[in-house]
Amino acid sequence: MALGQVARTLGRVAGVTAGAAIATDAARRLHASSRWGVRARLGAAGDLPEWVLPTDVLASYAEAEEHREAADDLGLPMVLDEVNAWAALGALAALLRLVDDGTRRSHVVDLGGRWSPLSRWCRALGFSVAREVPHERGSVDLLTRLHPAGAVAADVDAVLELAGVVLRPGGVVVVTVPVGDADAEGAMGRADLRALEARADGWGLRLVGDLDGEVGRRLTAAVRVAREDERDRTDGSAYALARLTLRRR
């Protein structure tokens, strides 16, 4: 199923697991969400599945559910919304693989909503997390703005420009943006993403991933699925969600 409602569902729950299944798993997940349980299961970047990518494109809820289940298997605090879990798990992969040296001293600024999965996961792993951008230049290791409080086409530049100021060299910014056709409100197309990548270079940021490689292939697949399922997109909504990770030079 194409993500036909991505642009309109930013900021609300999308695709919550059935209540009966939640009740069945509740005790096990709540036990796994303890701080020590998380540290025991997720001790290093290598514990994350290789298919969890810092930069990626989500075109189906099935893919998102795979990420939610992976987070659950790792003992991370429970997240019911699979799209939220997809967004946060990729950002956590960026933190562990690209920034942190294993000491858990990296400074994280999460510009997501109050109930951001990433904030809860990072705190459970021992990271310092703030919700406001510090005044000091070059003081942040990871800056994020993720679904459901992610960026849209009109304000993603502002997030990246900010990242160019507050990130330390080698730090990363992770942002989600809806992907769609020109009539999809707030969404970006492939050409828009390429232009954004070029502008980001001016702020000292380089995309982690290749729009001509795997990321590009996933974008193409998302477009194909959308074209095969046009009946679900009669309102000009986005058909995918992109998670972009850029690193400060």
C-alpha positions as CSV (number, residue, x, y, z in Angstrom):
1,M,0.0,0.0,0.0
2,A,1.4,3.4,-0.9
3,L,1.7,6.0,1.8
4,G,-1.1,8.1,0.3
5,Q,-1.8,10.0,3.5
6,V,1.8,10.9,4.6
7,A,1.5,14.6,4.1
8,R,-1.8,14.9,5.9
9,T,-0.9,12.6,8.8
10,L,2.2,14.4,9.9
11,G,1.5,15.1,13.6
12,R,-1.0,12.3,14.2
13,V,-1.0,8.6,14.8
14,A,-0.8,6.5,11.6
15,G,-1.4,2.8,11.5
16,V,-1.6,1.8,15.1
17,T,-1.4,-2.0,15.7
18,A,-4.7,-3.7,16.6
19,G,-5.7,-3.4,20.2
20,A,-5.8,-7.2,20.8
21,A,-2.2,-7.6,19.6
22,I,-1.1,-4.7,21.8
23,A,-2.6,-6.3,24.8
24,T,-1.0,-9.6,24.1
25,D,2.5,-8.1,23.8
26,A,2.2,-5.3,26.4
27,A,3.9,-7.0,29.4
28,R,6.8,-8.2,27.3
29,R,7.4,-4.8,25.7
30,L,7.1,-2.9,28.9
31,H,9.7,-5.2,30.5
32,A,12.0,-4.7,27.5
33,S,11.7,-0.9,27.8
34,S,13.7,-0.7,31.0
35,R,17.0,1.2,30.8
36,W,19.0,-1.9,31.6
37,G,17.1,-4.1,29.2
38,V,18.0,-1.6,26.4
39,R,21.6,-1.5,27.3
40,A,21.9,-5.2,27.4
41,R,20.4,-5.7,24.0
42,L,21.7,-2.7,22.1
43,G,25.3,-2.2,23.2
44,A,26.8,-1.0,20.0
45,A,26.0,0.2,16.4
46,G,26.7,-3.3,15.2
47,D,23.6,-4.6,17.1
48,L,21.3,-2.7,14.7
49,P,20.2,-4.6,11.6
50,E,22.2,-3.6,8.5
51,W,19.0,-2.8,6.6
52,V,18.3,0.1,8.9
53,L,19.7,3.0,6.9
54,P,20.4,6.6,8.0
55,T,19.0,7.9,4.7
56,D,16.0,6.0,3.4
57,V,12.6,6.2,1.7
58,L,9.5,4.7,3.2
59,A,6.8,3.7,0.7
60,S,4.8,1.1,2.7
61,Y,3.5,0.4,6.2
62,A,4.9,-3.1,5.9
63,E,8.4,-1.7,5.8
64,A,7.6,0.6,8.7
65,E,6.3,-2.4,10.7
66,E,9.6,-4.2,10.1
67,H,11.4,-1.3,11.8
68,R,9.0,-1.2,14.7
69,E,9.5,-4.9,15.3
70,A,13.3,-4.5,15.1
71,A,13.2,-1.8,17.7
72,D,11.0,-4.1,19.9
73,D,13.5,-7.0,19.4
74,L,16.3,-4.7,20.5
75,G,14.5,-3.9,23.7
76,L,13.9,-0.2,22.9
77,P,11.1,1.5,24.7
78,M,7.7,0.6,23.2
79,V,6.5,2.5,20.1
80,L,3.0,1.7,18.8
81,D,3.2,3.8,15.6
82,E,5.2,2.0,13.0
83,V,6.0,5.1,10.9
84,N,7.3,6.9,14.0
85,A,9.5,3.9,14.8
86,W,10.8,3.9,11.2
87,A,11.8,7.5,11.4
88,A,13.4,7.2,14.8
89,L,15.3,4.0,14.2
90,G,17.1,5.4,11.2
91,A,18.1,8.5,13.3
92,L,19.4,6.2,16.0
93,A,21.4,4.3,13.4
94,A,23.0,7.6,12.3
95,L,23.8,8.5,15.9
96,L,25.4,5.1,16.7
97,R,27.2,4.5,13.4
98,L,28.3,8.0,12.4
99,V,28.7,10.1,15.6
100,D,29.0,8.3,18.9
101,D,32.3,6.6,19.9
102,G,30.7,4.2,22.3
103,T,30.9,6.5,25.3
104,R,27.3,7.8,25.0
105,R,28.6,11.4,25.4
106,S,27.1,12.7,22.2
107,H,24.7,15.6,22.7
108,V,21.3,15.1,21.0
109,V,18.8,17.8,20.2
110,D,15.4,16.4,19.2
111,L,13.0,18.9,17.7
112,G,10.2,16.4,17.5
113,G,7.1,16.3,19.5
114,R,6.7,15.7,23.2
115,W,6.4,11.9,22.8
116,S,9.3,11.5,20.4
117,P,10.4,7.9,20.3
118,L,14.0,9.0,19.5
119,S,14.2,11.0,22.7
120,R,13.0,8.1,24.8
121,W,15.4,5.7,23.1
122,C,18.4,8.0,23.4
123,R,17.8,8.6,27.1
124,A,17.3,4.9,27.7
125,L,20.8,4.3,26.1
126,G,22.4,7.0,28.3
127,F,22.6,9.9,25.9
128,S,21.9,13.5,26.9
129,V,18.8,14.8,25.0
130,A,17.5,18.4,24.7
131,R,14.5,19.8,23.0
132,E,15.8,23.3,22.4
133,V,18.7,24.4,20.2
134,P,21.6,25.7,22.3
135,H,23.0,29.2,21.6
136,E,26.6,27.9,21.2
137,R,27.8,27.2,17.7
138,G,29.2,23.8,17.0
139,S,27.8,22.2,20.2
140,V,25.5,19.5,18.9
141,D,26.3,16.0,17.7
142,L,22.9,15.0,16.4
143,L,20.0,17.3,15.4
144,T,16.7,15.8,14.4
145,R,13.3,16.8,13.2
146,L,11.3,13.6,12.5
147,H,7.8,12.4,11.7
148,P,5.2,13.1,13.0
149,A,6.7,16.5,13.6
150,G,9.0,16.4,10.6
151,A,9.8,19.1,8.1
152,V,7.9,19.9,4.9
153,A,9.2,21.5,1.7
154,A,8.7,25.0,2.9
155,D,10.8,24.7,6.0
156,V,13.4,22.0,5.5
157,D,16.0,24.5,4.3
158,A,15.7,26.3,7.7
159,V,16.4,23.1,9.6
160,L,19.5,22.3,7.5
161,E,20.8,25.9,7.7
162,L,20.4,25.7,11.5
163,A,22.3,22.4,11.5
164,G,25.1,24.0,9.6
165,V,25.5,26.4,12.5
166,V,25.0,24.2,15.6
167,L,26.5,20.9,14.6
168,R,30.0,20.0,15.5
169,P,32.3,18.9,12.6
170,G,31.3,15.3,12.0
171,G,27.9,15.8,13.6
172,V,24.7,14.8,11.7
173,V,21.2,16.2,11.1
174,V,18.4,13.8,10.4
175,V,15.1,15.1,9.0
176,T,12.0,13.5,7.5
177,V,10.1,15.1,4.6
178,P,7.1,13.8,2.6
179,V,7.7,12.8,-1.0
180,G,5.1,13.3,-3.7
181,D,4.1,14.9,-7.0
182,A,4.0,18.7,-7.6
183,D,0.4,18.9,-6.4
184,A,1.1,17.2,-3.0
185,E,1.1,19.9,-0.3
186,G,4.4,20.1,1.6
187,A,6.0,17.3,-0.4
188,M,9.2,17.1,-2.3
189,G,10.0,15.3,-5.6
190,R,13.2,13.7,-6.7
191,A,14.4,16.9,-8.4
192,D,13.6,18.9,-5.2
193,L,15.7,16.5,-3.2
194,R,18.6,16.9,-5.6
195,A,18.3,20.6,-5.3
196,L,18.2,20.4,-1.5
197,E,21.3,18.3,-1.5
198,A,23.1,20.9,-3.5
199,R,22.0,23.7,-1.2
200,A,23.0,21.8,1.8
201,D,26.6,21.7,0.6
202,G,26.6,25.5,1.0
203,W,25.8,25.0,4.7
204,G,28.7,22.5,5.1
205,L,26.4,19.4,5.0
206,R,26.9,16.3,2.9
207,L,24.2,13.7,2.3
208,V,24.9,10.3,3.8
209,G,23.6,8.1,1.0
210,D,23.4,8.4,-2.8
211,L,20.3,9.7,-4.6
212,D,21.8,7.9,-7.7
213,G,22.3,4.7,-5.8
214,E,20.1,2.7,-3.3
215,V,18.2,5.8,-2.2
216,G,17.4,6.7,-5.8
217,R,16.2,3.1,-6.4
218,R,13.9,3.2,-3.4
219,L,12.5,6.5,-4.6
220,T,11.9,5.0,-8.0
221,A,10.1,2.0,-6.4
222,A,7.9,4.4,-4.4
223,V,6.9,6.2,-7.5
224,R,6.1,3.0,-9.2
225,V,3.9,1.8,-6.4
226,A,2.1,5.1,-6.3
227,R,1.5,5.0,-10.0
228,E,0.0,1.5,-9.6
229,D,-2.3,2.7,-6.8
230,E,-3.5,6.0,-8.1
231,R,-7.0,5.4,-6.8
232,D,-5.7,5.9,-3.2
233,R,-4.2,9.3,-4.1
234,T,-7.1,11.3,-5.4
235,D,-6.4,14.2,-3.0
236,G,-2.9,15.2,-4.1
237,S,-1.3,13.6,-1.0
238,A,2.3,12.4,-0.6
239,Y,3.1,8.8,-1.4
240,A,6.3,8.3,0.6
241,L,8.4,9.6,3.4
242,A,12.1,10.4,3.0
243,R,14.5,10.3,5.9
244,L,17.5,12.4,5.1
245,T,20.8,12.2,7.0
246,L,23.4,14.9,6.3
247,R,26.8,15.2,8.0
248,R,28.7,18.4,8.9
249,R,32.1,18.7,7.3
